[in-house]
Amino acid sequence: MRLGKLLLSAALAASCSLAFAADPVAQRQDIFKDYKKTFGPMGEMVKGNTPYNQAEFAKLAAHLEEISKQPWQHFTPGTDKGKTGAKPEIWSKPAEWKKQIAGHQAATAELAKIAASGDLAAIKPAFGKVGQSCKSCHDSFRKAD
């Protein structure tokens, strides 16, 4: 009897985990949380609030470039409902949205390339371009908090 309850509990927990994992809104929100954890420390270094560490910055920039490719697949039809900051324009203006994504990905790729050089003077404007690409997309395609 105990084994049966244990197996039932495990199955229920697994199904809940799978349901969460299959939720595209939760998936893209998790990726954007990773953005914040990555972009924040980079900003602190660029602003001089924490010491600049070339190796760490380059690692963060490479990670940012990688995650810049991830959230977009989770903006599937029907995921404009519920707890999401996504505006309907993502789906009604897909060409404009895809242009924003492409610009952001280009900016993150350029930042990663420059970060590998370690030239902080060149990193600062490239970092600013990434931030601007985020803001531009948020202004057009994300609801205000």
C-alpha positions as CSV (number, residue, x, y, z in Angstrom):
1,M,0.0,0.0,0.0
2,R,2.8,2.4,0.9
3,L,4.7,1.6,-2.3
4,G,1.5,2.3,-4.3
5,K,1.0,5.7,-2.6
6,L,4.7,6.5,-3.2
7,L,4.5,5.6,-6.9
8,L,1.3,7.6,-7.3
9,S,2.9,10.6,-5.6
10,A,5.9,10.3,-7.8
11,A,3.8,10.0,-10.9
12,L,1.7,13.1,-9.9
13,A,4.8,15.1,-9.2
14,A,6.3,14.1,-12.6
15,S,3.2,15.0,-14.5
16,C,3.1,18.4,-12.8
17,S,6.7,19.0,-13.7
18,L,6.0,17.9,-17.3
19,A,3.0,20.2,-17.5
20,F,5.1,23.1,-16.3
21,A,7.9,22.3,-18.6
22,A,5.5,22.2,-21.5
23,D,4.1,25.6,-20.7
24,P,5.6,27.9,-23.3
25,V,4.9,31.0,-21.2
26,A,6.8,29.6,-18.2
27,Q,9.6,28.5,-20.5
28,R,10.1,31.9,-22.1
29,Q,9.8,33.6,-18.7
30,D,12.5,31.3,-17.3
31,I,14.8,32.3,-20.2
32,F,14.1,36.0,-19.6
33,K,15.0,35.5,-15.9
34,D,18.3,34.1,-17.1
35,Y,18.7,37.2,-19.2
36,K,18.4,39.4,-16.0
37,K,20.9,37.2,-14.1
38,T,23.4,37.5,-17.0
39,F,22.8,41.1,-18.2
40,G,22.8,42.6,-14.6
41,P,26.3,41.6,-13.6
42,M,27.6,42.8,-17.0
43,G,25.9,46.2,-16.5
44,E,27.6,46.5,-13.1
45,M,31.0,45.9,-14.7
46,V,30.3,48.4,-17.5
47,K,29.1,51.0,-15.1
48,G,32.2,50.5,-12.8
49,N,30.1,49.4,-9.9
50,T,32.0,46.1,-9.7
51,P,35.5,45.5,-11.0
52,Y,35.8,44.7,-14.6
53,N,36.8,41.0,-15.1
54,Q,37.6,40.3,-18.7
55,A,37.2,36.5,-18.5
56,E,33.9,36.7,-16.6
57,F,32.5,39.4,-18.8
58,A,33.4,37.4,-21.9
59,K,31.8,34.3,-20.4
60,L,28.6,36.3,-19.6
61,A,28.5,37.9,-23.1
62,A,28.9,34.5,-24.8
63,H,26.0,33.1,-22.6
64,L,23.9,36.1,-23.4
65,E,24.5,35.5,-27.1
66,E,23.4,31.9,-26.6
67,I,20.2,32.6,-24.7
68,S,19.3,35.4,-27.2
69,K,18.3,32.5,-29.5
70,Q,16.1,30.7,-27.1
71,P,12.9,32.5,-25.9
72,W,11.3,33.2,-29.3
73,Q,10.2,29.6,-30.0
74,H,8.0,29.8,-26.9
75,F,5.8,32.6,-28.3
76,T,3.4,30.2,-29.8
77,P,-0.2,30.9,-30.9
78,G,-2.5,31.2,-27.9
79,T,0.3,32.1,-25.4
80,D,-0.9,35.7,-25.3
81,K,-3.4,34.8,-22.6
82,G,-2.9,34.5,-18.9
83,K,0.1,35.8,-16.9
84,T,2.2,37.2,-19.7
85,G,3.7,40.5,-20.6
86,A,3.5,39.8,-24.3
87,K,1.5,42.3,-26.3
88,P,-0.9,41.1,-29.1
89,E,1.4,42.9,-31.6
90,I,3.8,40.0,-31.4
91,W,1.2,38.0,-33.3
92,S,-0.4,40.8,-35.3
93,K,2.9,42.3,-36.5
94,P,5.1,39.2,-36.8
95,A,7.5,40.8,-39.4
96,E,8.2,43.8,-37.1
97,W,8.7,41.4,-34.2
98,K,11.1,39.2,-36.1
99,K,13.1,42.3,-37.2
100,Q,13.4,43.3,-33.5
101,I,14.6,39.7,-32.6
102,A,17.2,39.7,-35.5
103,G,18.5,43.1,-34.4
104,H,18.8,41.9,-30.8
105,Q,20.6,38.7,-31.8
106,A,23.0,40.7,-34.0
107,A,23.7,43.1,-31.1
108,T,24.4,40.2,-28.7
109,A,26.7,38.5,-31.2
110,E,28.6,41.6,-31.7
111,L,28.9,42.2,-27.9
112,A,30.2,38.6,-27.5
113,K,32.8,39.1,-30.2
114,I,34.0,42.4,-28.7
115,A,33.9,41.1,-25.2
116,A,36.4,38.3,-26.2
117,S,38.9,41.1,-27.1
118,G,38.7,42.5,-23.6
119,D,38.6,46.1,-24.8
120,L,36.3,47.8,-22.2
121,A,36.2,51.0,-24.3
122,A,34.7,49.0,-27.2
123,I,32.5,46.9,-24.9
124,K,30.6,49.8,-23.5
125,P,28.9,51.0,-26.7
126,A,28.3,47.4,-27.8
127,F,26.7,46.7,-24.4
128,G,24.6,49.8,-24.8
129,K,23.3,48.5,-28.2
130,V,22.2,45.3,-26.6
131,G,20.4,47.2,-23.9
132,Q,18.8,49.5,-26.5
133,S,17.6,46.4,-28.5
134,C,16.0,45.0,-25.4
135,K,14.3,48.4,-24.7
136,S,13.1,48.8,-28.3
137,C,11.4,45.4,-28.3
138,H,9.9,46.0,-24.9
139,D,8.5,49.3,-25.9
140,S,6.8,47.8,-28.9
141,F,6.0,44.2,-27.8
142,R,5.8,44.0,-24.0
143,K,3.1,45.3,-21.7
144,A,4.1,47.8,-19.1
145,D,4.6,46.3,-15.6
